Amino acid sequence: MAVQRGNHMPATCGYPGDGRRPAVCSGAVQVRYRYRLYPSPGQQQALARVFGCARVVYNDCLRVRDQAYAAGEKISDTQVQRRVITLAKATPERAWLAGVASVALVQACQDARRAYQNWFDSLKDRRKGPKIRHPKPRRKRGLPVHPADPQRVRAAR
């Protein structure tokens, strides 16, 4: 994986219109580092596999939580994770989940839990800001636009 390093800019005086925050004008403080990664084709494929599996696990967590909420049952975070990751890896339909690191899958479960927690907190006025909607499932991006699907045609414009 090639890494491009650079742009460690010394602090300069910012002006209101230049888009940067004003900084100390000493010239000795480093404001930021910027990195750009260029993964090889094999690494791109591995990253796509991990991101795809995380998307599927996130959507499964939402589905399991929706079903439990509709049935009126309380379900713990570990129980959701056990159903969605551990038991799913044992099924032939989801055996491919065992091919990726479990850290990304567990993080997807935690992201789904946090999305639900934010939604419930918003409903009970325990969250600052405007009310948020029910968490949405994650979708694939970068798919070719199908002419028969008007939503994708609108989104592509």
C-alpha positions as CSV (number, residue, x, y, z in Angstrom):
1,M,0.0,0.0,0.0
2,A,1.6,3.3,-1.1
3,V,1.3,6.2,1.3
4,Q,1.7,9.7,0.3
5,R,2.9,12.0,3.1
6,G,3.0,15.7,3.1
7,N,1.2,18.9,3.8
8,H,2.4,19.4,7.4
9,M,1.7,23.0,7.3
10,P,3.2,25.4,9.8
11,A,0.7,27.5,11.7
12,T,-0.1,30.8,10.0
13,C,-2.5,33.6,10.8
14,G,-5.9,32.8,9.4
15,Y,-8.2,35.3,8.0
16,P,-12.0,35.0,8.3
17,G,-12.5,34.3,4.6
18,D,-9.8,31.7,3.9
19,G,-11.7,28.8,5.5
20,R,-9.1,27.9,8.1
21,R,-9.3,28.6,11.8
22,P,-7.0,31.3,13.1
23,A,-3.8,29.9,14.6
24,V,-0.9,31.1,16.6
25,C,1.4,33.1,14.3
26,S,4.6,31.5,15.6
27,G,5.4,29.4,12.5
28,A,6.6,26.5,14.6
29,V,3.3,24.6,15.4
30,Q,2.3,21.9,13.0
31,V,-1.4,22.2,12.2
32,R,-2.1,18.9,10.5
33,Y,-0.8,15.9,8.5
34,R,-2.6,14.7,5.4
35,Y,-2.2,11.1,4.2
36,R,-3.5,9.5,1.1
37,L,-3.5,5.7,0.8
38,Y,-3.3,4.0,-2.5
39,P,-4.3,0.3,-2.0
40,S,-3.2,-2.3,-4.5
41,P,-5.9,-4.2,-6.4
42,G,-5.7,-7.1,-4.0
43,Q,-6.0,-4.8,-1.0
44,Q,-9.0,-3.0,-2.7
45,Q,-10.7,-6.3,-3.0
46,A,-10.0,-7.2,0.6
47,L,-11.3,-3.9,1.8
48,A,-14.4,-4.2,-0.3
49,R,-15.1,-7.7,1.2
50,V,-14.7,-6.3,4.8
51,F,-16.9,-3.3,4.1
52,G,-19.6,-5.5,2.4
53,C,-19.6,-7.9,5.3
54,A,-19.9,-5.0,7.8
55,R,-22.8,-3.6,5.8
56,V,-24.6,-7.0,5.9
57,V,-24.0,-7.4,9.6
58,Y,-25.3,-3.8,10.3
59,N,-28.5,-4.5,8.3
60,D,-29.0,-7.8,10.1
61,C,-28.6,-6.1,13.5
62,L,-31.2,-3.5,12.5
63,R,-33.5,-6.3,11.4
64,V,-33.1,-8.3,14.6
65,R,-33.7,-5.2,16.7
66,D,-36.8,-4.3,14.7
67,Q,-38.2,-7.8,15.1
68,A,-37.5,-7.8,18.9
69,Y,-39.1,-4.4,19.2
70,A,-42.1,-5.4,17.3
71,A,-42.5,-8.6,19.4
72,G,-42.1,-6.5,22.6
73,E,-39.1,-8.4,23.8
74,K,-36.0,-7.0,25.4
75,I,-32.8,-8.1,23.7
76,S,-29.3,-7.4,25.0
77,D,-26.4,-6.2,22.9
78,T,-24.5,-9.5,23.4
79,Q,-27.6,-11.4,22.3
80,V,-27.9,-9.4,19.1
81,Q,-24.2,-9.9,18.4
82,R,-24.4,-13.6,19.1
83,R,-27.4,-14.0,16.7
84,V,-26.0,-11.9,13.9
85,I,-22.3,-12.8,13.9
86,T,-21.7,-16.0,15.9
87,L,-24.7,-18.0,14.9
88,A,-24.7,-16.6,11.3
89,K,-21.2,-17.8,10.7
90,A,-22.3,-21.4,11.5
91,T,-25.1,-21.3,8.8
92,P,-24.2,-22.2,5.2
93,E,-25.8,-19.1,3.8
94,R,-23.6,-16.8,5.9
95,A,-20.4,-18.9,6.2
96,W,-18.5,-16.3,4.2
97,L,-18.7,-14.0,7.2
98,A,-15.9,-16.2,8.8
99,G,-13.5,-15.0,6.1
100,V,-13.2,-11.5,7.4
101,A,-11.9,-10.1,10.7
102,S,-14.5,-10.1,13.5
103,V,-13.4,-6.7,14.7
104,A,-15.2,-5.0,11.8
105,L,-18.3,-7.1,12.3
106,V,-18.5,-6.3,16.0
107,Q,-18.0,-2.6,15.2
108,A,-20.9,-2.8,12.8
109,C,-23.1,-4.3,15.6
110,Q,-22.0,-1.5,17.9
111,D,-22.8,1.1,15.2
112,A,-26.3,-0.3,14.9
113,R,-26.7,-0.3,18.6
114,R,-25.6,3.4,18.8
115,A,-28.0,4.3,16.0
116,Y,-30.9,2.7,17.9
117,Q,-29.8,4.4,21.1
118,N,-29.7,7.8,19.4
119,W,-33.2,7.2,18.0
120,F,-34.7,6.2,21.3
121,D,-33.0,9.1,23.1
122,S,-34.4,11.4,20.4
123,L,-37.9,10.0,21.0
124,K,-37.6,10.5,24.7
125,D,-36.1,14.0,24.5
126,R,-32.9,12.9,26.0
127,R,-30.9,14.0,23.0
128,K,-30.1,17.6,22.0
129,G,-30.9,18.8,18.6
130,P,-33.7,17.9,16.2
131,K,-35.5,14.6,16.3
132,I,-33.9,11.9,14.3
133,R,-35.5,9.2,12.3
134,H,-35.4,5.4,12.6
135,P,-32.0,4.0,11.5
136,K,-31.9,3.1,7.8
137,P,-30.2,0.0,6.4
138,R,-27.0,0.6,4.6
139,R,-27.0,0.1,0.9
140,K,-24.4,-0.7,-1.7
141,R,-23.0,2.3,-3.5
142,G,-21.4,2.6,-6.9
143,L,-23.9,0.3,-8.6
144,P,-24.7,1.0,-12.3
145,V,-27.9,3.0,-12.9
146,H,-30.7,0.8,-14.1
147,P,-33.1,2.7,-16.5
148,A,-36.2,1.1,-15.0
149,D,-35.4,2.3,-11.5
150,P,-36.5,6.0,-11.2
151,Q,-35.0,6.5,-7.8
152,R,-31.5,5.6,-9.0
153,V,-32.0,7.8,-12.1
154,R,-32.9,10.7,-9.8
155,A,-30.0,10.0,-7.5
156,A,-27.5,9.8,-10.4
157,R,-28.4,13.3,-11.7
